Amino acid sequence: MTATVKNLAARMEALIGAHRVVGAVEELEAYEVDGLVPGAVVLPANAAEVAEVVRFAAAEKLAVIASGSRSKLEIGMPPSRYDIALDTTGMRGIAHYDAGDLTLSVDAGMGVRQLEMALAEKQQFLPLAVPCFESATVAGTIASGIDSALRQQYGTARDFLIGAEFVDGKGNLCKSGGRVVKNVTGYDLHKLLIGSLGTLGVITRLNFRTFPVPAMYGGHLASFASGESAIAYRQTIEASGLPVANLEMLNPEITKIVGAILKKEDGPVPECLDGQGWCVYVSYEGNESVVKRVARDLERLATEAGAKTSEAAKIATDTQVGGVLREAFEWLRWAAPMVGLFRITLPRASWGDIAELSRSAEGLPLRGSLLLRAAGAIYFAMMAGSENEATQAALDGAASRVFSFVEARQGHATLLHAPLASKARGNVWGQCADMMMMRRVKQAFDPQNIFAPGRFVGGI
Amino acid sequence: MLSQKEDLLLYEYDGSVEKACPELVVFPHTTEHVSRIVKMAAKYQVPIVGRGAGTGLSGGALARGGGVMLVFARMNKILELDVENRRAVVQPGVVNMDITRAVEHAGLHFAPDPSSQKACTIGGNVAENAGGPHTLAYGVTVNHVTALEMVLPDGEIVRVGSRHGDATGYDLCGLFVGSEGTLALVTEITVKLSRKAEAVKTLLAIFDAVDDASQTVVEITARGITPAACEMVDGWTLRTIEDYIHAGFPRDSAAVLLLEVEGLREAVEVQAKAIDEVCKGHRAREVRVARDERERDLLWKGRKNAFGALGRVAPCNYVLDGVIPRSKLPQALQHIQEIGRKYGFSIGNIFHAGDGNLHPIVLYDPRDPKQFEKAIAASEEIIRYCVELGGALTGEHGVGMEKNELMTLMFSDADFDLMRRVHDAFNPDSSLNPGKIFPLSKGCGEIRVKGKETAGVGR
């Protein structure tokens, strides 16, 4: 242990107690972010302790990265500095739950799975169907900006996050929003925290509106010979106005992966996931008559669209298609020895070009896996059987073509996962036109630049 | 441009009880005009405030610091309708309803529907993050805005957000929508267009006791029935409306609930039946279902034109905008009536019950200064009570210059310190819409924003 590390850990111990500080080198490594290891790890028990640590860090200009279960810490650029890891998993209570109002206030480190179980007792849920569901915390989910598979029906976190408490860069405990479902009092600062990768503040508590658990669920799979016909079918579903909770389109490569995962989990492998065609998966929910009607209409639409096969799909558990697709971000990262994983948004009018996007790995030593999620969110992975100079160079070239492809269509792309060397060489963030505005927000929240420096867009 | 006293007086008011007179009113036609006017105002250190149709209910579009008022009435063009991507790009002076009118042929609509939607402008909706009856299902303005072009107080033209959503970086659209014109002047807005539902059913539930109606709302919410709108009108208010509009609200009832369910035919049938059961379980005298579009329109006409009707019975009405947890609705309504009795006012209630967004209406005569003071005191007591219940100062009307002194009920010095830093990041001299949102009162020196608010002429 170096003198600096020992010193930092000791000072943290003086601040919030020895039992809340980790200083052993081997344990520090678990908090590594893109190759950087912190000098100390703190596990505050409450918001006041978070504020203590942040005030200390601000005074000493030490860099703080807050984390929950650390499942998505590689999103963003490598940090420029990293002194203190602030682990929020010591704060995991439900602060307030008014089931009759469908509102909830929950501590940062609460797991999304534990929260799901607590809400289920009141037949309610939070539509955060996010990857790493078993381990992910609510604050990590919000700060990472990761998609929920249910966004088609329930929107993104900005549509149901109604307030937050967080510690700003001066070490003050602040709040915005409230605990009611409709509220325009003051600036909506909590919206800025979504997807901010911890660069604005340390989230200590989040307020959400909750939703009633639907009476029934249903799922449907259809497989097509070409990407074009799968997209056409998808667009027909959207045009029909049928209420769908999730809508995913898989290219043949990704159907193979999903099929293999289901097989490994001893779950049923639907015929549509044979790895031969493009597949469209739909989940839907509602009362019995709604679920029956949607199932009937989807069957008809699939037939009219020329589906090779179509079938009902079970969706409820993690060993079934819906649960596996929710985890796509997680397994795509590890689906091959080398993976570059993009998250892309394209305007509806450009979805016809998606088959072309999926071919952008062709001719290279890379395989392309593409998943078009609800509301135009695309996960596109380029994979290689080994990591070497040639495959890395191919990935770097393909990545810059993906960025150009997306920007030419007024979309957005972020490279969520790539070999560290590729990340360091390039830029994981796509174009961001309003950097001057972003910097002003960052400066207001974190005047000493102590929160996760360098990880966000434009070097923030 | 207007500069004569008698012309300026027209811009002294909005829909609130506040007043403040600008020294100059200008009507820009383009974003460049806005930028040049703002630069000139900055040069002479004159405050600026933006204004749409002036239907706001919190004094947000009043020139509290005097100076120049930019009225966006001439920037009223729909610049682009993109049906395929379900987007519209509009100037701030476009009337809310006109967006829906322009796209309904394609089965689309702009979802936020404030009661004033036939007059209010989208720029004002963005500034205040306006709601409306159907926000229960669709969300408020911020949920339907994806990109903004704005002019900062130094005249710079900037763009935030992204037309198709999921913009890279911080959610700046989420910050600027609802910032009440205190950070920037919005000059172009990209909005989402929503699909019209396959089926709609509008129900009118009639009650002999207010408490039965509010208990019904509590149960509808708790049972997870999700109507697209759930509005309550109390007996006193509905009689006033009937005198004016003849919407068919029974004059002898104590309260009605106006409920709407939307979605697939199958969902609508089941939800309407569930609502009918809950209403009858709480002693509803009758639950009517609008038989056709005409009956439906008439019921909504009664709801949306209520404020015009109320203007006929008292010289002035003061519309409040508190929010409470929906589980506490019955006790809140009882307490509001007690406050009314204490101060000697009639207080009507017509509000978004499904959201817990109360609009108590205090009727008073503004020519009697004592009555005005008492009306303000009663209103403050109601709002304080909403916050005590775990609620909020404002659900959709904004803080403006009406509730800025009450902000300390909800926010700490640390909260204000951060809000002020965000304010100063874009509007460092408070030249833009001074005297709004932040409390100005003595003893709160730490939370003041810099600049010109002392020139305020508010109450």
Interface residues (C-beta under 8 A of the other chain):
Chain A: D98 A99 G100 D101 L102 T103 Q123 Q124 G155 R158 D159 D168 K170 N172 L173 C174 K175 S176 G178 R179 V180 V181 K182 N183 V184 T185 G186 Y187 D188 L189 K191 L192 I194 G195 S196 L200 F211 P212 V213 G241 L242 P243 G286 N287 S289 V290 K292 R293 V294 T345 L346 P347 R348 A349 A375 G376 A377 Q410 G411 H412 T414 W429 G430 Q431 C432 A433 D434 M435 M436 M437 M438 R440 V441 K442 Q443 A444 F445 P447 F456 V457 G458
Chain B: D82 E84 N85 R86 E128 N129 G131 T135 G139 V140 V142 N143 V158 R159 V160 S162 R163 H164 G165 D166 A167 T168 G169 Y170 D171 L172 G174 L175 V177 G178 S179 R195 A197 E198 V218 T221 A222 R223 G224 T226 G263 L264 R265 E266 A267 E269 V270 V323 I324 P325 R326 S327 K328 H352 D355 G356 N357 G390 G391 A392 L393 T394 G395 E396 H397 G398 V399 K403 M407 M410 F411 S412 A414 D415 D417 L418 M419 R421 V422 H423 D424 A425 F426 I437
